Amino acid sequence: MTITKIKNDNFLTLKLEGRLDTTTAPQLENELSENLDGVTELTIDFAELSYISSAGLRVLLATQKRMNKQGSMKLINVNEIVMEVFEITGFVDILTIE
């Protein structure tokens, strides 16, 4: 998975490309833990993300809990396949998806 980071003051955007699974979830987790201090608005762009597993969902859930305390988090450009996973798991009720 490739992660592209755009940080501007309190705003952080991460663009994900590839698969978010057991192998790559730690990479996203590390990127988030290193960059979320002081961030009040987090956007994760899923335009190039082709797959998400339960390991990826766990990272998103933990990140959402943290961002609830310090600001907001939204997911953008979610494709049909990933959106179906969010719907089946109930994550559409937990995450802000635009």
GIVEN-V674227 format. One record per backbone hydrogen bond with DSSP energy under -1.0 kcal/mol. CO is the residue of the C=O (numbers start at 0). NH is the residue of the N-H. If there is no record, write none. Layout:
[[CO & NH] [CO & NH]]
This chain:
[[1 & 16] [3 & 14] [5 & 12] [7 & 10] [9 & 39] [9 & 40] [10 & 7] [11 & 42] [12 & 5] [13 & 44] [14 & 3] [16 & 1] [17 & 49] [19 & 52] [20 & 24] [23 & 27] [24 & 28] [25 & 29] [26 & 30] [27 & 31] [28 & 32] [29 & 33] [31 & 35] [35 & 38] [39 & 71] [40 & 11] [41 & 73] [42 & 13] [43 & 75] [44 & 15] [45 & 48] [47 & 17] [50 & 19] [52 & 56] [53 & 57] [54 & 58] [55 & 59] [56 & 60] [57 & 61] [58 & 62] [59 & 63] [60 & 64] [61 & 65] [62 & 66] [63 & 67] [66 & 70] [71 & 41] [73 & 43] [74 & 97] [75 & 45] [78 & 82] [79 & 83] [80 & 84] [81 & 85] [82 & 86] [83 & 87] [84 & 88] [85 & 90] [85 & 91] [89 & 92] [90 & 94] [95 & 74]]
